Amino acid sequence: MEKDLQQYAHIPLKQVTNRVWRTYSGGALIDRWKKDSPEVDNSFPEEWIMSTVTARGKNRPVDEGLTKVETPSGLLPLKDLIDSDKQLYLGEKLAEKFGTTGVLIKMLDSQERLTIQVHPDKRYAKEILNSSFGKTESWYVLNTREIDGEKSVIYMGFKKGVTREQWEGYFYDQDIEGMLNSLHKIEVKPGDAFMIYGGVPHAIGSGCFLMEVQEPTDYTMRVEKTTPAGLQITDELIHQGVGEKTMLDCFHYNDYTLEEAMDKWKVKPELVEASEGFTFNTIFNKTHTDCFGLSELDLDGEYTVKATGSFYVIVVYHGEGTLLCNGKEYSYAQGDEIFISAAIENITLKSDITSKLLLCYPPS
């Protein structure tokens, strides 16, 4: 059986839709991106991409969040393919260090503001949650929409002068305005990019469609016990089972001016190479984190992606064309999510319609 599964390491693998339940509503812009009709906001506002991570939620399916990919033998779980030969699929270094992809990629579309939250850094994750991974993440804004006249914003980081004592007081009183006013409120537009390191408080506002690349866990500590739409959040989803006091230890209580916060967390994409037929930019890379990487390829012609010794994932934001891999041609189109294993050497992408391709990388 394992040998049967190893053969698929040599072809590009497309994921089938993998929508995940969350405590907030959204998803209409994911439908639009996928060219699905009707475009609906509901409780499945996230698409998890090439995921070997199960989603955390009470009374949810045990395999929710796990990716299935198309193969000549039918749909198969990506995790099963990787487990059949980790070095072949992931690459030698990743296989030895993590034994897993080491990254989780999401498309996220918010109809309502997400609850104010924080994710663990590696130290907290190891000591408190017994996890090798924290949840440092990144946001790349792809589109926005006004909802009830509200522009798209994010909240991030403690304002100057906010103390732990104040924050804990707001939490125990469930003073949501007090908590929101403690954080920097930043209007966003397509092309904006932010690093959200473990320990940094944050919330995504309504009307944000973004790609989130992160460490591969679903650990979220929330300080709102009721969502903006009125959904009661269980204790488990508030503090992940560690208790409220320990949950509050997850925050880094550093305070910043808005200028300091933007300088620390907003990322400016940088040009790597360009020609008449393509522009290749790096967005998140080793200068920001060693947890993952993200690049963007604007293609109106042909581009060869060189092997790096690890797998990577191509997400087609728009356009269509062909992908040449091991002497065979495969099509790609808007909405496709494609796993390229470490066993594959160079691939050549050729656009039929001008394309924007997002290339997501595992830990470096």
VOBA-1610 file (N, C-alpha, C; in pm, whole numbers, padded with zeros to 5 digits, always signed):
BEGIN
Met+00083-00122+00000Met+00000+00000+00000Met+00086+00126+00000Glu+00195+00126+00084Glu+00280+00244+00092Glu+00343+00276-00043Lys+00387+00172-00115Lys+00447+00195-00246Lys+00345+00256-00342Asp+00221+00210-00332Asp+00115+00265-00414Asp+00100+00415-00388Leu+00110+00455-00262Leu+00094+00595-00226Leu+00215+00679-00266Gln+00332+00620-00268Gln+00454+00695-00300Gln+00456+00745-00444Gln+00386+00676-00534Gln+00388+00717-00674Gln+00330+00857-00694Tyr+00243+00900-00601Tyr+00176+01030-00618Tyr+00265+01147-00575Ala+00383+01115-00522Ala+00478+01222-00489Ala+00537+01286-00614His+00516+01226-00731His+00580+01275-00853His+00484+01351-00945Ile+00364+01376-00894Ile+00268+01455-00972Ile+00213+01569-00885Pro+00169+01679-00947Pro+00105+01784-00868Pro-00029+01734-00815Leu-00058+01763-00690Leu-00179+01712-00625Leu-00274+01827-00593Lys-00396+01821-00647Lys-00494+01926-00622Lys-00585+01887-00506Gln-00610+01984-00419Gln-00697+01962-00304Gln-00843+01983-00345Val-00933+01903-00285Val-01076+01933-00297Val-01113+02031-00186Thr-01224+02101-00205Thr-01266+02204-00109Thr-01264+02151+00034Asn-01212+02235+00126Asn-01191+02193+00265Asn-01233+02307+00358Arg-01364+02333+00364Arg-01415+02442+00447Arg-01428+02395+00593Val-01401+02488+00684Val-01393+02453+00827Val-01485+02544+00909Trp-01558+02482+01004Trp-01646+02556+01095Trp-01564+02641+01192Arg-01613+02763+01216Arg-01549+02852+01313Arg-01657+02922+01396Thr-01616+03002+01493Thr-01711+03069+01580Thr-01763+03200+01521Tyr-01717+03238+01402Tyr-01762+03362+01338Tyr-01819+03329+01200Ser-01889+03424+01139Ser-01949+03400+01008Ser-01869+03469+00897Gly-01884+03415+00777Gly-01816+03471+00660Gly-01809+03367+00551Gly-01721+03390+00455Gly-01698+03291+00350Gly-01749+03327+00213Ala-01828+03434+00199Ala-01883+03468+00067Ala-01772+03498-00034Leu-01664+03562+00012Leu-01556+03594-00081Leu-01472+03470-00115Ile-01477+03367-00031Ile-01416+03239-00069Ile-01498+03177-00181Asp-01632+03182-00168Asp-01718+03133-00276Asp-01688+03206-00407Arg-01671+03338-00398Arg-01644+03416-00520Arg-01510+03373-00581Trp-01410+03357-00496Trp-01278+03313-00544Trp-01286+03175-00609Lys-01366+03087-00548Lys-01382+02951-00601Lys-01479+02945-00719Lys-01541+03058-00751Lys-01645+03066-00856Lys-01763+02975-00824Asp-01796+02968-00694Asp-01912+02892-00649Asp-02032+02985-00638Ser-02149+02933-00664Ser-02270+03012-00655Ser-02375+02934-00577Pro-02450+02997-00486Pro-02444+03139-00452Pro-02326+03171-00360Glu-02293+03300-00349Glu-02190+03345-00256Glu-02257+03367-00121Val-02218+03285-00022Val-02292+03280+00105Val-02199+03302+00224Asp-02245+03384+00319Asp-02179+03394+00449Asp-02246+03296+00545Asn-02164+03213+00609Asn-02218+03116+00704Asn-02111+03082+00807Ser-02126+02968+00874Ser-02032+02931+00982Ser-01909+02857+00930Phe-01886+02861+00798Phe-01768+02797+00739Phe-01688+02902+00662Pro-01628+02997+00738Pro-01563+03112+00675Pro-01417+03090+00639Glu-01368+02966+00656Glu-01227+02939+00627Glu-01213+02819+00535Glu-01116+02828+00445Glu-01074+02716+00361Glu-00934+02679+00408Trp-00916+02556+00458Trp-00785+02511+00504Trp-00717+02439+00388Ile-00591+02476+00366Ile-00520+02432+00245Ile-00404+02339+00281Met-00403+02222+00219Met-00298+02121+00239Met-00272+02098+00387Ser-00381+02075+00458Ser-00377+02065+00604Ser-00363+01920+00651Thr-00270+01899+00743Thr-00261+01772+00815Thr-00299+01793+00961Val-00369+01905+00987Val-00409+01946+01122Val-00561+01935+01135Thr-00609+01877+01244Thr-00753+01875+01268Thr-00795+02002+01341Ala-00913+02050+01308Ala-00966+02171+01371Ala-01015+02139+01511Arg-01000+02236+01602Arg-01046+02219+01740Arg-01185+02282+01754Gly-01280+02204+01802Gly-01416+02254+01821Gly-01501+02145+01882Lys-01593+02184+01970Lys-01675+02085+02041Lys-01780+02027+01946Asn-01797+01894+01953Asn-01899+01824+01874Asn-01882+01843+01723Arg-01758+01860+01679Arg-01731+01872+01536Arg-01676+01738+01486Pro-01683+01711+01354Pro-01628+01586+01300Pro-01481+01569+01337Val-01441+01444+01368Val-01305+01420+01417Val-01198+01454+01314Asp-01233+01446+01185Asp-01132+01474+01081Asp-01150+01611+01017Glu-01228+01699+01082Glu-01250+01831+01022Glu-01117+01905+01010Gly-01094+01965+00895Gly-00971+02038+00870Gly-00869+01961+00789Leu-00880+01827+00785Leu-00780+01745+00714Leu-00807+01747+00564Thr-00701+01771+00488Thr-00710+01782+00342Thr-00722+01646+00273Lys-00805+01643+00168Lys-00805+01531+00074Lys-00762+01583-00063Val-00683+01502-00134Val-00633+01543-00265Val-00680+01446-00373Glu-00686+01498-00495Glu-00725+01415-00609Glu-00605+01335-00659Thr-00623+01205-00678Thr-00519+01119-00736Thr-00584+01032-00844Pro-00504+00967-00928Pro-00563+00875-01026Pro-00642+00761-00962Ser-00621+00736-00832Ser-00696+00631-00761Ser-00816+00686-00684Gly-00845+00815-00703Gly-00955+00878-00630Gly-00905+00969-00519Leu-00996+01015-00433Leu-00959+01107-00325Leu-00885+01034-00214Leu-00772+01093-00170Leu-00695+01034-00061Leu-00655+01144+00037Pro-00649+01112+00168Pro-00603+01212+00266Pro-00455+01246+00242Leu-00424+01374+00238Leu-00285+01416+00221Leu-00197+01357+00331Lys-00250+01351+00452Lys-00172+01298+00565Lys-00128+01154+00539Asp-00216+01073+00479Asp-00181+00933+00449Asp-00068+00926+00347Leu-00073+01012+00247Leu+00033+01015+00146Leu+00166+01051+00211Ile+00166+01156+00289Ile+00290+01200+00355Ile+00344+01091+00448Asp+00256+01029+00525Asp+00300+00926+00620Asp+00358+00804+00550Ser+00324+00783+00422Ser+00377+00668+00348Ser+00526+00682+00320Asp+00574+00807+00309Asp+00717+00832+00288Asp+00744+00980+00310Lys+00776+01013+00434Lys+00788+01155+00471Lys+00901+01225+00397Gln+01012+01156+00378Gln+01124+01219+00308Gln+01088+01250+00164Leu+01017+01160+00100Leu+00979+01177-00040Leu+00885+01296-00057Tyr+00786+01305+00030Tyr+00685+01410+00016Tyr+00730+01544+00075Leu+00791+01541+00193Leu+00824+01665+00265Leu+00964+01717+00234Gly+01056+01626+00207Gly+01196+01663+00197Gly+01269+01613+00321Glu+01396+01583+00305Glu+01473+01517+00411Glu+01479+01598+00539Lys+01509+01727+00529Lys+01526+01809+00651Lys+01395+01820+00729Leu+01285+01849+00657Leu+01156+01861+00724Leu+01113+01729+00787Ala+01134+01621+00714Ala+01094+01489+00764Ala+01167+01456+00894Glu+01297+01488+00897Glu+01376+01457+01016Glu+01343+01550+01132Lys+01323+01679+01103Lys+01303+01776+01211Lys+01162+01771+01268Phe+01060+01763+01178Phe+00921+01773+01224Phe+00838+01647+01198Gly+00868+01577+01089Gly+00785+01463+01052Gly+00646+01502+01007Thr+00627+01629+00979Thr+00498+01683+00934Thr+00527+01805+00848Thr+00422+01862+00787Thr+00443+01976+00696Thr+00500+02097+00767Gly+00470+02113+00896Gly+00523+02227+00971Gly+00454+02358+00942Val+00344+02355+00864Val+00278+02480+00828Val+00130+02452+00804Leu+00047+02554+00826Leu-00096+02547+00793Leu-00130+02672+00715Ile-00202+02654+00604Ile-00240+02764+00515Ile-00392+02774+00514Lys-00442+02897+00523Lys-00588+02917+00521Lys-00624+03033+00430Met-00742+03024+00371Met-00810+03141+00317Met-00921+03174+00416Leu-00932+03300+00454Leu-01022+03340+00562Leu-01101+03463+00516Asp-01233+03459+00532Asp-01319+03571+00492Asp-01416+03602+00605Ser-01407+03721+00661Ser-01485+03757+00780Ser-01604+03846+00745Gln-01725+03798+00773Gln-01843+03885+00763Gln-01855+03969+00889Glu-01814+03912+01003Glu-01818+03984+01130Glu-01677+03990+01188Arg-01658+04080+01283Arg-01529+04087+01351Arg-01506+03958+01427Leu-01383+03907+01419Leu-01346+03791+01500Leu-01325+03834+01644Thr-01338+03740+01735Thr-01314+03772+01876Thr-01168+03811+01898Ile-01145+03894+01998Ile-01009+03933+02036Ile-00939+03809+02089Gln-00817+03786+02041Gln-00751+03659+02073Gln-00600+03674+02076Val-00536+03564+02113Val-00390+03555+02112Val-00355+03409+02087His-00238+03387+02030His-00189+03251+02007His-00058+03232+02082Pro-00027+03109+02119Pro+00095+03084+02197Pro+00223+03100+02116Asp+00327+03150+02181Asp+00460+03142+02120Asp+00514+03002+02149Lys+00632+02972+02095Lys+00686+02836+02107Lys+00710+02795+02252Arg+00758+02888+02335Arg+00787+02855+02474Arg+00658+02817+02548Tyr+00556+02901+02535Tyr+00428+02875+02601Tyr+00368+02743+02549Ala+00375+02724+02417Ala+00318+02603+02356Ala+00385+02478+02413Lys+00516+02485+02427Lys+00590+02368+02477Lys+00562+02343+02625Glu+00569+02450+02705Glu+00556+02436+02851Glu+00413+02410+02896Ile+00316+02475+02832Ile+00178+02469+02879Ile+00093+02371+02799Leu+00119+02364+02668Leu+00033+02283+02581Leu+00101+02156+02531Asn+00228+02138+02569Asn+00305+02020+02528Asn+00308+02005+02375Ser+00326+02117+02309Ser+00326+02119+02162Ser+00460+02170+02111Ser+00510+02107+02003Ser+00636+02153+01942Ser+00616+02284+01866Phe+00490+02314+01833Phe+00459+02435+01755Phe+00373+02530+01837Gly+00404+02660+01824Gly+00313+02762+01873Gly+00216+02796+01760Lys+00177+02925+01753Lys+00092+02964+01642Lys+00125+03106+01597Thr+00253+03128+01564Thr+00287+03251+01494Thr+00221+03241+01357Glu+00162+03353+01311Glu+00091+03350+01184Glu+00117+03478+01105Ser+00066+03480+00983Ser+00081+03597+00896Ser-00048+03618+00820Trp-00075+03743+00783Trp-00194+03777+00704Trp-00151+03850+00578Tyr-00201+03804+00465Tyr-00182+03875+00339Tyr-00321+03910+00286Val-00355+04038+00285Val-00490+04083+00250Val-00509+04074+00098Leu-00610+03999+00057Leu-00638+03978-00086Leu-00754+04064-00135Asn-00854+04086-00048Asn-00969+04166-00088Asn-01037+04218+00038Thr-01120+04321+00023Thr-01196+04375+00135Thr-01337+04409+00087Arg-01429+04423+00181Arg-01565+04467+00150Arg-01619+04543+00270Glu-01696+04648+00243Glu-01761+04721+00352Glu-01885+04644+00396Ile-01902+04629+00526Ile-02018+04562+00582Ile-02085+04657+00681Asp-02213+04687+00655Asp-02288+04783+00737Asp-02214+04916+00749Gly-02152+04957+00636Gly-02082+05086+00632Gly-01947+05087+00701Glu-01905+04971+00753Glu-01776+04963+00824Glu-01665+04925+00727Lys-01557+05002+00729Lys-01442+04967+00646Lys-01365+04851+00710Ser-01285+04784+00629Ser-01210+04667+00677Ser-01092+04711+00762Val-01084+04655+00882Val-00975+04690+00975Val-00924+04563+01042Ile-00808+04575+01102Ile-00758+04475+01195Ile-00722+04544+01325Tyr-00716+04468+01432Tyr-00671+04518+01562Tyr-00546+04438+01599Met-00444+04510+01647Met-00320+04439+01674Met-00232+04513+01775Gly-00188+04441+01877Gly-00088+04494+01971Gly-00146+04591+02072Phe-00086+04594+02190Phe-00130+04686+02296Phe-00082+04828+02268Lys-00173+04923+02286Lys-00136+05065+02274Lys-00043+05103+02389Lys+00027+05213+02369Lys+00119+05264+02472Lys+00042+05288+02602Gly+00097+05238+02711Gly+00038+05264+02842Gly-00056+05157+02892Val-00095+05062+02808Val-00184+04954+02851Val-00104+04855+02936Thr-00158+04819+03051Thr-00088+04728+03142Thr-00161+04594+03153Arg-00091+04496+03205Arg-00154+04364+03228Arg-00271+04378+03324Glu-00254+04458+03427Glu-00360+04476+03527Glu-00487+04530+03462Gln-00471+04630+03374Gln-00587+04684+03302Gln-00653+04577+03216Trp-00570+04505+03142Trp-00620+04403+03049Trp-00698+04294+03123Glu-00643+04248+03235Glu-00712+04145+03312Glu-00844+04198+03366Gly-00846+04326+03407Gly-00970+04388+03455Gly-01077+04391+03346Tyr-01036+04431+03225Tyr-01131+04432+03113Tyr-01184+04290+03085Phe-01094+04192+03093Phe-01134+04055+03066Phe-01236+04006+03169Tyr-01205+04020+03296Tyr-01294+03967+03400Tyr-01428+04042+03402Asp-01426+04171+03363Asp-01550+04248+03353Asp-01621+04227+03219Gln-01554+04157+03128Gln-01601+04143+02990Gln-01634+04279+02929Asp-01542+04373+02950Asp-01552+04508+02893Asp-01491+04504+02752Ile-01574+04473+02652Ile-01524+04453+02516Ile-01470+04584+02459Glu-01542+04695+02483Glu-01495+04824+02432Glu-01360+04860+02492Gly-01346+04830+02621Gly-01218+04857+02687Gly-01106+04777+02624Met-01134+04650+02591Met-01032+04566+02528Met-01001+04615+02387Leu-01105+04644+02309Leu-01082+04693+02171Leu-01004+04823+02172Asn-01037+04911+02265Asn-00968+05041+02272Asn-00825+05029+02322Ser-00790+04912+02376Ser-00652+04888+02420Ser-00561+04849+02304Leu-00621+04814+02189Leu-00546+04764+02074Leu-00542+04867+01962His-00435+04863+01883His-00426+04951+01766His-00526+04905+01660Lys-00601+05001+01605Lys-00700+04973+01500Lys-00641+05023+01368Ile-00626+04930+01271Ile-00553+04960+01147Ile-00642+04929+01027Glu-00670+05031+00944Glu-00748+05007+00822Glu-00660+04932+00721Val-00718+04834+00651Val-00638+04753+00559Val-00694+04759+00418Lys-00607+04728+00323Lys-00645+04723+00181Lys-00572+04605+00116Pro-00619+04560-00002Pro-00552+04448-00070Pro-00403+04477-00090Gly-00321+04377-00062Gly-00176+04392-00074Gly-00106+04416+00058Asp-00182+04451+00162Asp-00122+04471+00294Asp-00082+04336+00354Ala+00029+04335+00424Ala+00081+04210+00482Ala+00128+04236+00625Phe+00095+04143+00715Phe+00127+04159+00856Phe+00177+04028+00915Met+00276+04036+01002Met+00319+03925+01086Met+00247+03934+01220Ile+00193+03823+01267Ile+00129+03818+01398Ile+00203+03712+01479Tyr+00297+03757+01558Tyr+00380+03664+01634Tyr+00303+03611+01755Gly+00339+03490+01799Gly+00278+03434+01920Gly+00289+03535+02034Gly+00180+03550+02110Gly+00179+03642+02223Gly+00121+03778+02194Val+00103+03813+02065Val+00053+03946+02028Val-00100+03943+02019Pro-00171+04027+02096Pro-00317+04029+02088Pro-00363+04084+01952His-00475+04030+01902His-00520+04074+01769His-00665+04035+01745Ala-00724+04096+01644Ala-00856+04057+01596Ala-00868+04104+01452Ile-00930+04021+01369Ile-00959+04058+01231Ile-01098+04122+01228Gly-01111+04239+01167Gly-01240+04307+01158Gly-01326+04246+01049Ser-01447+04298+01034Ser-01538+04247+00931Ser-01489+04289+00792Gly-01523+04207+00692Gly-01495+04242+00553Gly-01352+04221+00509Cys-01278+04132+00575Cys-01140+04103+00536Cys-01130+03965+00472Phe-01080+03960+00349Phe-01051+03831+00283Phe-00900+03822+00273Leu-00842+03724+00341Leu-00696+03718+00346Leu-00647+03575+00345Met-00521+03562+00306Met-00451+03435+00321Met-00375+03440+00453Glu-00391+03333+00531Glu-00321+03322+00658Glu-00225+03203+00647Val-00097+03229+00664Val+00003+03122+00668Val+00055+03119+00812Gln+00060+03001+00872Gln+00086+02994+01016Gln+00154+02864+01054Glu+00199+02859+01180Glu+00244+02732+01236Glu+00124+02636+01242Pro+00150+02504+01236Pro+00041+02409+01217Pro-00028+02365+01347Thr-00094+02461+01414Thr-00178+02425+01529Thr-00307+02505+01519Asp-00405+02469+01601Asp-00530+02543+01608Asp-00551+02598+01749Tyr-00439+02637+01815Tyr-00448+02690+01951Tyr-00482+02839+01948Thr-00599+02872+01999Thr-00642+03012+02006Thr-00697+03040+02145Met-00642+03144+02211Met-00694+03189+02340Met-00781+03311+02313Arg-00907+03308+02357Arg-01000+03417+02329Arg-01036+03488+02460Val-01051+03619+02452Val-01087+03693+02574Val-01231+03743+02571Glu-01303+03716+02463Glu-01446+03748+02458Glu-01525+03619+02476Lys-01619+03619+02571Lys-01696+03498+02599Lys-01821+03487+02512Thr-01850+03595+02439Thr-01959+03596+02343Thr-01909+03664+02216Thr-01935+03606+02100Thr-01890+03666+01974Thr-01973+03791+01944Pro-01925+03879+01854Pro-02003+03997+01817Pro-02144+03964+01769Ala-02166+03843+01712Ala-02299+03804+01666Ala-02383+03739+01777Gly-02323+03722+01896Gly-02400+03671+02009Gly-02383+03523+02040Leu-02288+03456+01974Leu-02263+03314+02002Leu-02184+03300+02132Gln-02235+03217+02223Gln-02164+03190+02348Gln-02046+03098+02318Ile-01927+03133+02368Ile-01807+03053+02343Ile-01779+02965+02463Thr-01753+02838+02438Thr-01728+02743+02547Thr-01595+02773+02616Asp-01584+02729+02741Asp-01459+02749+02815Asp-01340+02691+02740Glu-01360+02575+02678Glu-01250+02510+02606Glu-01196+02600+02495Leu-01286+02670+02426Leu-01243+02758+02317Leu-01191+02893+02369Ile-01224+02926+02495Ile-01167+03047+02557Ile-01021+03022+02593His-00996+02913+02668His-00862+02896+02726His-00795+02763+02690Gln-00855+02684+02598Gln-00795+02559+02551Gln-00770+02459+02664Gly-00847+02473+02773Gly-00837+02377+02883Gly-00733+02410+02989Val-00663+02525+02975Val-00556+02556+03071Val-00604+02647+03185Gly-00727+02698+03175Gly-00781+02788+03277Gly-00756+02934+03242Glu-00841+03022+03295Glu-00834+03164+03257Glu-00704+03231+03300Lys-00657+03202+03419Lys-00535+03266+03468Lys-00415+03231+03379Thr-00400+03101+03347Thr-00289+03058+03261Thr-00308+03111+03120Met-00434+03121+03075Met-00460+03178+02942Met-00407+03320+02934Leu-00425+03397+03039Leu-00380+03537+03038Leu-00228+03547+03037Asp-00157+03440+03076Asp-00011+03438+03067Asp+00037+03427+02923Cys-00053+03390+02833Cys-00016+03371+02691Cys+00019+03504+02624Phe-00040+03614+02673Phe-00017+03745+02612Phe+00123+03797+02644His+00183+03865+02548His+00303+03945+02572His+00255+04086+02603Tyr+00283+04134+02722Tyr+00230+04264+02765Tyr+00325+04378+02731Asn+00372+04381+02606Asn+00453+04492+02557Asn+00358+04595+02496Asp+00388+04723+02516Asp+00301+04828+02462Asp+00378+04911+02359Tyr+00306+04959+02258Tyr+00370+05028+02144Tyr+00288+05147+02098Thr+00357+05246+02042Thr+00288+05349+01966Thr+00244+05285+01834Leu+00152+05351+01763Leu+00106+05297+01635Leu+00223+05286+01537Glu+00310+05386+01537Glu+00425+05384+01447Glu+00516+05265+01478Glu+00540+05240+01607Glu+00623+05125+01647Glu+00557+04993+01606Ala+00424+04984+01625Ala+00351+04862+01592Ala+00359+04833+01442Met+00338+04937+01360Met+00342+04918+01215Met+00483+04880+01170Asp+00583+04941+01231Asp+00721+04911+01196Asp+00757+04767+01234Lys+00698+04719+01341Lys+00730+04586+01393Lys+00658+04476+01318Trp+00533+04501+01274Trp+00449+04392+01224Trp+00403+04406+01079Lys+00402+04527+01024Lys+00360+04539+00883Lys+00479+04507+00793Val+00454+04426+00690Val+00561+04377+00602Val+00540+04433+00463Lys+00648+04479+00403Lys+00641+04531+00265Lys+00695+04425+00169Pro+00611+04377+00074Pro+00661+04280-00025Pro+00783+04333-00099Glu+00876+04243-00132Glu+00999+04284-00201Glu+01014+04207-00332Leu+01060+04279-00434Leu+01081+04218-00566Leu+01202+04125-00562Val+01184+04003-00612Val+01293+03906-00623Val+01347+03907-00766Glu+01257+03892-00863Glu+01297+03897-01004Glu+01175+03931-01090Ala+01203+03985-01208Ala+01095+04022-01300Ala+01145+04018-01443Ser+01052+03993-01534Ser+01081+04002-01676Ser+00952+04046-01744Glu+00951+04041-01875Glu+00832+04083-01948Glu+00712+03995-01914Gly+00737+03866-01881Gly+00627+03773-01861Gly+00591+03743-01717Phe+00666+03796-01619Phe+00635+03765-01479Phe+00695+03867-01384Thr+00638+03872-01264Thr+00695+03945-01150Thr+00686+03853-01030Phe+00800+03832-00964Phe+00805+03741-00849Phe+00846+03821-00726Asn+00754+03828-00627Asn+00779+03901-00503Asn+00785+03806-00384Thr+00871+03835-00289Thr+00867+03765-00161Thr+00787+03851-00063Ile+00700+03785+00014Ile+00617+03857+00111Ile+00667+03827+00252Phe+00656+03701+00295Phe+00710+03659+00425Phe+00826+03565+00401Asn+00938+03590+00470Asn+01059+03510+00448Asn+01141+03505+00576Lys+01265+03459+00565Lys+01350+03436+00683Lys+01377+03563+00764Thr+01364+03679+00702Thr+01386+03803+00778Thr+01273+03827+00878His+01157+03764+00855His+01042+03782+00944His+01023+03664+01039Thr+01045+03541+00986Thr+01022+03420+01066Thr+01087+03300+00997Asp+01122+03200+01076Asp+01168+03074+01015Asp+01057+02970+01017Cys+00932+03013+01049Cys+00819+02920+01063Cys+00752+02888+00930Phe+00765+02975+00829Phe+00699+02957+00700Phe+00745+03067+00605Gly+00702+03057+00480Gly+00731+03161+00382Gly+00615+03177+00285Leu+00606+03295+00223Leu+00503+03320+00122Leu+00561+03412+00014Ser+00541+03372-00112Ser+00580+03455-00226Ser+00461+03468-00319Glu+00470+03566-00411Glu+00361+03591-00505Glu+00418+03601-00646Leu+00358+03526-00737Leu+00400+03526-00876Leu+00288+03583-00962Asp+00311+03700-01022Asp+00219+03755-01123Asp+00270+03709-01258Leu+00189+03633-01329Leu+00236+03561-01447Leu+00155+03598-01571Asp+00226+03646-01671Asp+00166+03671-01802Asp+00265+03618-01905Gly+00286+03486-01899Gly+00389+03422-01982Gly+00431+03292-01917Glu+00563+03279-01893Glu+00616+03151-01845Glu+00714+03174-01731Tyr+00713+03082-01633Tyr+00806+03092-01520Tyr+00837+02951-01471Thr+00966+02925-01443Thr+01007+02796-01388Thr+01037+02810-01239Val+00967+02730-01160Val+00990+02726-01015Val+01092+02617-00987Lys+01203+02655-00926Lys+01311+02559-00901Lys+01288+02485-00769Ala+01326+02358-00765Ala+01313+02277-00645Ala+01399+02334-00533Thr+01350+02322-00409Thr+01424+02374-00293Thr+01466+02264-00197Gly+01427+02139-00226Gly+01455+02031-00132Gly+01341+02007-00035Ser+01237+02092-00040Ser+01118+02075+00043Ser+00994+02087-00045Phe+00881+02045+00008Phe+00755+02065-00064Phe+00718+02213-00063Tyr+00624+02252-00145Tyr+00561+02384-00136Tyr+00420+02372-00193Val+00341+02477-00176Val+00201+02476-00217Val+00175+02596-00307Ile+00107+02573-00418Ile+00067+02682-00508Ile-00083+02705-00493Val-00122+02828-00461Val-00263+02865-00453Val-00291+02963-00567Val-00386+02928-00652Val-00417+03011-00769Val-00524+03112-00730Tyr-00481+03238-00712Tyr-00578+03342-00673Tyr-00664+03384-00792His-00601+03402-00909His-00680+03417-01031His-00597+03378-01152Gly-00666+03361-01266Gly-00600+03322-01390Gly-00613+03173-01417Glu-00558+03132-01531Glu-00551+02989-01563Glu-00438+02964-01661Gly-00397+02837-01668Gly-00285+02804-01755Gly-00246+02658-01737Thr-00119+02630-01763Thr-00070+02494-01754Thr+00053+02486-01665Leu+00076+02365-01615Leu+00188+02337-01527Leu+00260+02216-01585Leu+00386+02233-01622Leu+00464+02123-01679Leu+00546+02058-01567Cys+00521+01927-01545Cys+00585+01855-01435Cys+00625+01717-01482Asn+00754+01685-01473Asn+00805+01554-01512Asn+00756+01511-01651Gly+00762+01607-01744Gly+00730+01578-01884Gly+00582+01573-01917Lys+00495+01594-01816Lys+00351+01593-01843Lys+00293+01731-01814Glu+00183+01761-01885Glu+00119+01892-01870Glu-00010+01878-01789Tyr-00029+01968-01694Tyr-00150+01970-01611Tyr-00208+02111-01618Ser-00339+02121-01605Ser-00402+02253-01609Ser-00410+02310-01468Tyr-00412+02444-01457Tyr-00447+02509-01331Tyr-00548+02619-01361Ala-00630+02652-01261Ala-00732+02756-01277Ala-00758+02823-01143Gln-00824+02938-01149Gln-00858+03012-01028Gln-00926+02921-00926Gly-00880+02929-00802Gly-00937+02849-00695Gly-00862+02720-00667Asp-00769+02684-00757Asp-00692+02560-00735Asp-00591+02576-00621Glu-00570+02467-00548Glu-00469+02458-00443Glu-00388+02333-00474Ile-00258+02350-00497Ile-00177+02242-00556Ile-00055+02213-00467Phe-00042+02088-00426Phe+00072+02044-00345Phe+00182+01993-00438Ile+00302+02050-00424Ile+00419+02007-00503Ile+00517+01942-00405Ser+00533+01813-00414Ser+00615+01742-00316Ser+00764+01768-00339Ala+00843+01733-00238Ala+00988+01752-00245Ala+01052+01665-00353Ala+00981+01558-00394Ala+01036+01467-00495Ala+01034+01528-00635Ile+00957+01634-00653Ile+00944+01697-00785Ile+01056+01797-00805Glu+01122+01785-00919Glu+01227+01884-00953Glu+01158+02012-01002Asn+01218+02080-01093Asn+01160+02207-01140Asn+01025+02185-01209Ile+00935+02283-01190Ile+00811+02283-01267Ile+00804+02415-01344Thr+00736+02411-01459Thr+00721+02533-01539Thr+00573+02568-01548Leu+00541+02691-01511Leu+00405+02742-01517Leu+00391+02831-01640Lys+00284+02815-01714Lys+00259+02896-01832Lys+00115+02945-01827Ser+00096+03076-01832Ser-00040+03131-01820Ser-00110+03138-01955Asp-00237+03097-01956Asp-00325+03123-02070Asp-00402+03252-02046Ile-00437+03275-01919Ile-00497+03400-01874Ile-00408+03455-01764Thr-00381+03585-01767Thr-00293+03647-01667Thr-00327+03595-01527Ser-00225+03553-01454Ser-00246+03479-01330Ser-00175+03542-01211Lys-00236+03525-01094Lys-00169+03556-00968Lys-00162+03426-00888Leu-00040+03382-00860Leu-00017+03255-00792Leu+00055+03282-00660Leu+00004+03227-00552Leu+00064+03244-00420Leu+00138+03115-00386Leu+00267+03127-00357Leu+00353+03012-00328Leu+00384+03009-00179Cys+00341+02903-00113Cys+00353+02893+00032Cys+00458+02788+00066Tyr+00545+02822+00161Tyr+00659+02736+00193Tyr+00656+02692+00339Pro+00715+02575+00368Pro+00724+02525+00505Pro+00835+02595+00582Pro+00859+02556+00708Pro+00966+02619+00786Pro+01100+02607+00715Ser+01183+02709+00732Ser+01315+02710+00665Ser+01422+02653+00758
//
